[in-house]
Amino acid sequence: MKKDIRKIVKNGAGTYSISIPKDLMKELRFKERQKVVVKKHGKGILIEDWKE
């Protein structure tokens, strides 16, 4: 689906952003400014909730 296609945007020196669809945020119960862990997973990435 076209709504699942996102662009990678460069924010500054060495940082990039990808927007996450609103319905996916709701399904995963992620909140704005929530800390997450980003890991390489094969040829993709895995985003998980950050636990102290």
NUBAPA-21780 format. One record per residue: residue in three letters; x, y, z of N, C-alpha, C, O, CB in turn; residue number from 1. Coordinates in steps of 0.001 Angstrom, whole numbers, always signed. Glycine has a CB too. Layout:
<atoms>
<residuo = Ala n_x = X n_y = Y n_z = Z ca_x = X ca_y = Y ca_z = Z c_x = X c_y = Y c_z = Z o_x = X o_y = Y o_z = Z cb_x = X cb_y = Y cb_z = Z num = NUM>
...
</atoms>
This chain:
<atoms>
<residuo = Met n_x = +834 n_y = -1187 n_z = +0 ca_x = +0 ca_y = +0 ca_z = +0 c_x = +877 c_y = +1248 c_z = +0 o_x = +1947 o_y = +1267 o_z = +607 cb_x = -948 cb_y = -1 cb_z = +1213 num = 1>
<residuo = Lys n_x = +415 n_y = +2283 n_z = -683 ca_x = +1180 ca_y = +3520 ca_z = -763 c_x = +1299 c_y = +4222 c_z = +578 o_x = +2285 o_y = +4923 o_z = +806 cb_x = +549 cb_y = +4448 cb_z = -1762 num = 2>
<residuo = Lys n_x = +333 n_y = +4062 n_z = +1476 ca_x = +406 ca_y = +4743 ca_z = +2772 c_x = +1532 c_y = +4193 c_z = +3650 o_x = +1934 o_y = +4839 o_z = +4617 cb_x = -924 cb_y = +4614 cb_z = +3503 num = 3>
<residuo = Asp n_x = +2039 n_y = +3010 n_z = +3318 ca_x = +3121 ca_y = +2405 ca_z = +4090 c_x = +4500 c_y = +2788 c_z = +3562 o_x = +5506 o_y = +2414 o_z = +4166 cb_x = +2975 cb_y = +901 cb_z = +4087 num = 4>
<residuo = Ile n_x = +4577 n_y = +3515 n_z = +2462 ca_x = +5858 ca_y = +3944 ca_z = +1900 c_x = +6272 c_y = +5249 c_z = +2564 o_x = +5489 o_y = +6198 o_z = +2618 cb_x = +5768 cb_y = +4114 cb_z = +350 num = 5>
<residuo = Arg n_x = +7493 n_y = +5300 n_z = +3067 ca_x = +8011 ca_y = +6480 ca_z = +3764 c_x = +9340 c_y = +6893 c_z = +3167 o_x = +10053 o_y = +6066 o_z = +2599 cb_x = +8166 cb_y = +6206 cb_z = +5272 num = 6>
<residuo = Lys n_x = +9681 n_y = +8175 n_z = +3291 ca_x = +10972 ca_y = +8684 ca_z = +2854 c_x = +11862 c_y = +8867 c_z = +4066 o_x = +11387 o_y = +9177 o_z = +5159 cb_x = +10819 cb_y = +10013 cb_z = +2076 num = 7>
<residuo = Ile n_x = +13160 n_y = +8673 n_z = +3865 ca_x = +14141 ca_y = +8949 ca_z = +4907 c_x = +14569 c_y = +10400 c_z = +4719 o_x = +14929 o_y = +10803 o_z = +3613 cb_x = +15378 cb_y = +7954 cb_z = +4841 num = 8>
<residuo = Val n_x = +14533 n_y = +11189 n_z = +5799 ca_x = +14832 ca_y = +12615 ca_z = +5750 c_x = +16060 c_y = +12895 c_z = +6607 o_x = +16130 o_y = +12455 o_z = +7755 cb_x = +13619 cb_y = +13459 cb_z = +6230 num = 9>
<residuo = Lys n_x = +17034 n_y = +13630 n_z = +6053 ca_x = +18223 ca_y = +13999 ca_z = +6803 c_x = +17897 c_y = +15209 c_z = +7670 o_x = +17390 o_y = +16216 o_z = +7175 cb_x = +19416 cb_y = +14298 cb_z = +5853 num = 10>
<residuo = Asn n_x = +18192 n_y = +15108 n_z = +8980 ca_x = +17886 ca_y = +16177 ca_z = +9932 c_x = +19070 c_y = +17082 c_z = +10206 o_x = +18886 o_y = +18278 o_z = +10432 cb_x = +17404 cb_y = +15591 cb_z = +11224 num = 11>
<residuo = Gly n_x = +20235 n_y = +16563 n_z = +10192 ca_x = +21424 ca_y = +17334 ca_z = +10547 c_x = +22661 c_y = +16513 c_z = +10272 o_x = +22662 o_y = +15630 o_z = +9415 cb_x = +21385 cb_y = +17770 cb_z = +12021 num = 12>
<residuo = Ala n_x = +23692 n_y = +16806 n_z = +10992 ca_x = +24960 ca_y = +16112 ca_z = +10806 c_x = +24860 c_y = +14658 c_z = +11257 o_x = +25073 o_y = +14356 o_z = +12431 cb_x = +26076 cb_y = +16828 cb_z = +11572 num = 13>
<residuo = Gly n_x = +24540 n_y = +13766 n_z = +10338 ca_x = +24545 ca_y = +12336 ca_z = +10642 c_x = +23279 c_y = +11774 c_z = +11251 o_x = +23284 o_y = +10620 o_z = +11681 cb_x = +25639 cb_y = +12054 cb_z = +11542 num = 14>
<residuo = Thr n_x = +22185 n_y = +12535 n_z = +11311 ca_x = +20935 ca_y = +11993 ca_z = +11849 c_x = +19862 c_y = +11990 c_z = +10776 o_x = +19803 o_y = +12880 o_z = +9929 cb_x = +20465 cb_y = +12804 cb_z = +13072 num = 15>
<residuo = Tyr n_x = +19016 n_y = +10973 n_z = +10829 ca_x = +17948 ca_y = +10788 ca_z = +9849 c_x = +16654 c_y = +10454 c_z = +10565 o_x = +16670 o_y = +9967 o_z = +11695 cb_x = +18309 cb_y = +9680 cb_z = +8837 num = 16>
<residuo = Ser n_x = +15522 n_y = +10718 n_z = +9903 ca_x = +14208 ca_y = +10434 ca_z = +10473 c_x = +13328 c_y = +9713 c_z = +9468 o_x = +13454 o_y = +9894 o_z = +8256 cb_x = +13531 cb_y = +11724 cb_z = +10934 num = 17>
<residuo = Ile n_x = +12436 n_y = +8895 n_z = +10000 ca_x = +11401 ca_y = +8239 ca_z = +9206 c_x = +10104 c_y = +8407 c_z = +9980 o_x = +10062 o_y = +8122 o_z = +11177 cb_x = +11734 cb_y = +6708 cb_z = +8935 num = 18>
<residuo = Ser n_x = +9050 n_y = +8861 n_z = +9326 ca_x = +7771 ca_y = +8995 ca_z = +10016 c_x = +7106 c_y = +7629 c_z = +10138 o_x = +7233 o_y = +6782 o_z = +9253 cb_x = +6845 cb_y = +9986 cb_z = +9272 num = 19>
<residuo = Ile n_x = +6399 n_y = +7426 n_z = +11242 ca_x = +5705 ca_y = +6170 ca_z = +11514 c_x = +4211 c_y = +6437 c_z = +11381 o_x = +3706 o_y = +7401 o_z = +11956 cb_x = +6065 cb_y = +5602 cb_z = +12942 num = 20>
<residuo = Pro n_x = +3496 n_y = +5599 n_z = +10632 ca_x = +2055 ca_y = +5821 ca_z = +10453 c_x = +1312 c_y = +5861 c_z = +11789 o_x = +1629 o_y = +5113 o_z = +12714 cb_x = +1462 cb_y = +4728 cb_z = +9566 num = 21>
<residuo = Lys n_x = +321 n_y = +6746 n_z = +11869 ca_x = -458 ca_y = +6947 ca_z = +13086 c_x = -1108 c_y = +5654 c_z = +13579 o_x = -1100 o_y = +5378 o_z = +14779 cb_x = -1523 cb_y = +7998 cb_z = +12848 num = 22>
<residuo = Asp n_x = -1671 n_y = +4862 n_z = +12664 ca_x = -2336 ca_y = +3619 ca_z = +13074 c_x = -1344 c_y = +2616 c_z = +13664 o_x = -1699 o_y = +1861 o_z = +14569 cb_x = -3061 cb_y = +2991 cb_z = +11881 num = 23>
<residuo = Leu n_x = -113 n_y = +2598 n_z = +13165 ca_x = +909 ca_y = +1714 ca_z = +13708 c_x = +1353 c_y = +2179 c_z = +15097 o_x = +1571 o_y = +1363 o_z = +15993 cb_x = +2113 cb_y = +1648 cb_z = +12760 num = 24>
<residuo = Met n_x = +1485 n_y = +3495 n_z = +15266 ca_x = +1820 ca_y = +4050 ca_z = +16587 c_x = +763 c_y = +3646 c_z = +17616 o_x = +1086 o_y = +3255 o_z = +18738 cb_x = +1937 cb_y = +5599 cb_z = +16518 num = 25>
<residuo = Lys n_x = -494 n_y = +3746 n_z = +17216 ca_x = -1604 ca_y = +3399 ca_z = +18114 c_x = -1595 c_y = +1901 c_z = +18435 o_x = -1762 o_y = +1508 o_z = +19589 cb_x = -2959 cb_y = +3801 cb_z = +17481 num = 26>
<residuo = Glu n_x = -1400 n_y = +1076 n_z = +17412 ca_x = -1379 ca_y = -381 ca_z = +17593 c_x = -250 c_y = -807 c_z = +18524 o_x = -439 o_y = -1694 o_z = +19357 cb_x = -1232 cb_y = -1086 cb_z = +16239 num = 27>
<residuo = Leu n_x = +932 n_y = -182 n_z = +18395 ca_x = +2086 ca_y = -528 ca_z = +19223 c_x = +2085 c_y = +184 c_z = +20574 o_x = +2919 o_y = -91 o_z = +21437 cb_x = +3357 cb_y = -200 cb_z = +18484 num = 28>
<residuo = Arg n_x = +1134 n_y = +1103 n_z = +20740 ca_x = +1009 ca_y = +1908 ca_z = +21961 c_x = +2254 c_y = +2755 c_z = +22214 o_x = +2638 o_y = +2976 o_z = +23363 cb_x = +749 cb_y = +1003 cb_z = +23163 num = 29>
<residuo = Phe n_x = +2886 n_y = +3231 n_z = +21132 ca_x = +4004 ca_y = +4152 ca_z = +21234 c_x = +3459 c_y = +5555 c_z = +21433 o_x = +2397 o_y = +5893 o_z = +20910 cb_x = +4910 cb_y = +4079 cb_z = +19980 num = 30>
<residuo = Lys n_x = +4177 n_y = +6367 n_z = +22182 ca_x = +3779 ca_y = +7747 ca_z = +22471 c_x = +4815 c_y = +8709 c_z = +21887 o_x = +5957 o_y = +8329 o_z = +21631 cb_x = +3624 cb_y = +7973 cb_z = +24008 num = 31>
<residuo = Glu n_x = +4400 n_y = +9954 n_z = +21682 ca_x = +5314 ca_y = +10987 ca_z = +21224 c_x = +6445 c_y = +11156 c_z = +22241 o_x = +6202 o_y = +11172 o_z = +23448 cb_x = +4564 cb_y = +12326 cb_z = +21004 num = 32>
<residuo = Arg n_x = +7661 n_y = +11279 n_z = +21758 ca_x = +8882 ca_y = +11482 ca_z = +22549 c_x = +9278 c_y = +10251 c_z = +23379 o_x = +10163 o_y = +10344 o_z = +24229 cb_x = +8696 cb_y = +12671 cb_z = +23473 num = 33>
<residuo = Gln n_x = +8639 n_y = +9116 n_z = +23144 ca_x = +8989 ca_y = +7873 ca_z = +23822 c_x = +10371 c_y = +7423 c_z = +23355 o_x = +10710 o_y = +7572 o_z = +22181 cb_x = +7923 cb_y = +6769 cb_z = +23551 num = 34>
<residuo = Lys n_x = +11158 n_y = +6879 n_z = +24259 ca_x = +12470 ca_y = +6354 ca_z = +23896 c_x = +12303 c_y = +4956 c_z = +23310 o_x = +11559 o_y = +4129 o_z = +23837 cb_x = +13422 cb_y = +6328 cb_z = +25128 num = 35>
<residuo = Val n_x = +13012 n_y = +4709 n_z = +22207 ca_x = +12993 ca_y = +3401 ca_z = +21554 c_x = +14421 c_y = +2980 c_z = +21240 o_x = +15332 o_y = +3807 o_z = +21203 cb_x = +12132 cb_y = +3432 cb_z = +20260 num = 36>
<residuo = Val n_x = +14601 n_y = +1690 n_z = +21016 ca_x = +15889 ca_y = +1124 ca_z = +20626 c_x = +15787 c_y = +745 c_z = +19152 o_x = +14829 o_y = +85 o_z = +18748 cb_x = +16276 cb_y = -121 cb_z = +21519 num = 37>
<residuo = Val n_x = +16768 n_y = +1158 n_z = +18343 ca_x = +16804 ca_y = +836 ca_z = +16916 c_x = +17983 c_y = -96 c_z = +16680 o_x = +19127 o_y = +242 o_z = +16984 cb_x = +16917 cb_y = +2133 cb_z = +16032 num = 38>
<residuo = Lys n_x = +17692 n_y = -1280 n_z = +16130 ca_x = +18728 ca_y = -2290 ca_z = +15888 c_x = +18694 c_y = -2730 c_z = +14433 o_x = +17645 o_y = -2730 o_z = +13788 cb_x = +18542 cb_y = -3508 cb_z = +16823 num = 39>
<residuo = Lys n_x = +19874 n_y = -3107 n_z = +13930 ca_x = +19957 ca_y = -3709 ca_z = +12605 c_x = +19406 c_y = -5123 c_z = +12705 o_x = +19740 o_y = -5859 o_z = +13634 cb_x = +21430 cb_y = -3707 cb_z = +12061 num = 40>
<residuo = His n_x = +18569 n_y = -5503 n_z = +11756 ca_x = +17949 ca_y = -6827 ca_z = +11759 c_x = +17975 c_y = -7352 c_z = +10324 o_x = +17092 o_y = -7040 o_z = +9525 cb_x = +16473 cb_y = -6778 cb_z = +12327 num = 41>
<residuo = Gly n_x = +18995 n_y = -8149 n_z = +10003 ca_x = +19158 ca_y = -8614 ca_z = +8623 c_x = +19429 c_y = -7426 c_z = +7713 o_x = +20374 o_y = -6669 o_z = +7936 cb_x = +17901 cb_y = -9390 cb_z = +8144 num = 42>
<residuo = Lys n_x = +18596 n_y = -7259 n_z = +6681 ca_x = +18729 ca_y = -6124 ca_z = +5765 c_x = +17792 c_y = -4984 c_z = +6143 o_x = +17626 o_y = -4037 o_z = +5375 cb_x = +18453 cb_y = -6566 cb_z = +4331 num = 43>
<residuo = Gly n_x = +17185 n_y = -5068 n_z = +7312 ca_x = +16249 ca_y = -4039 ca_z = +7758 c_x = +16591 c_y = -3539 c_z = +9140 o_x = +17708 o_y = -3717 o_z = +9625 cb_x = +14833 cb_y = -4567 cb_z = +7741 num = 44>
<residuo = Ile n_x = +15601 n_y = -2902 n_z = +9777 ca_x = +15765 ca_y = -2411 ca_z = +11136 c_x = +14629 c_y = -2912 c_z = +12016 o_x = +13548 o_y = -3245 o_z = +11532 cb_x = +15824 cb_y = -877 cb_z = +11156 num = 45>
<residuo = Leu n_x = +14894 n_y = -2959 n_z = +13309 ca_x = +13923 ca_y = -3352 ca_z = +14315 c_x = +13818 c_y = -2207 c_z = +15306 o_x = +14837 o_y = -1736 o_z = +15811 cb_x = +14326 cb_y = -4694 cb_z = +15023 num = 46>
<residuo = Ile n_x = +12611 n_y = -1752 n_z = +15594 ca_x = +12388 ca_y = -673 ca_z = +16549 c_x = +11608 c_y = -1249 c_z = +17711 o_x = +10506 o_y = -1766 o_z = +17532 cb_x = +11632 cb_y = +534 cb_z = +15898 num = 47>
<residuo = Glu n_x = +12185 n_y = -1160 n_z = +18918 ca_x = +11561 ca_y = -1717 ca_z = +20111 c_x = +11473 c_y = -651 c_z = +21200 o_x = +12238 o_y = +314 o_z = +21213 cb_x = +12348 cb_y = -2945 cb_z = +20617 num = 48>
<residuo = Asp n_x = +10532 n_y = -846 n_z = +22102 ca_x = +10418 ca_y = +37 ca_z = +23280 c_x = +11705 c_y = -74 c_z = +24092 o_x = +12260 o_y = -1162 o_z = +24247 cb_x = +9163 cb_y = -339 cb_z = +24164 num = 49>
<residuo = Trp n_x = +12171 n_y = +1056 n_z = +24605 ca_x = +13373 ca_y = +1091 ca_z = +25435 c_x = +12995 c_y = +769 c_z = +26879 o_x = +12094 o_y = +1383 o_z = +27450 cb_x = +14076 cb_y = +2479 cb_z = +25344 num = 50>
<residuo = Lys n_x = +13689 n_y = -191 n_z = +27450 ca_x = +13463 ca_y = -567 ca_z = +28849 c_x = +14711 c_y = -213 c_z = +29644 o_x = +15825 o_y = -513 o_z = +29214 cb_x = +13124 cb_y = -2093 cb_z = +28986 num = 51>
<residuo = Glu n_x = +14539 n_y = +421 n_z = +30799 ca_x = +15704 ca_y = +779 ca_z = +31643 c_x = +16312 c_y = -461 c_z = +32245 o_x = +17294 o_y = -372 o_z = +32981 cb_x = +15302 cb_y = +1762 cb_z = +32766 num = 52>
</atoms>
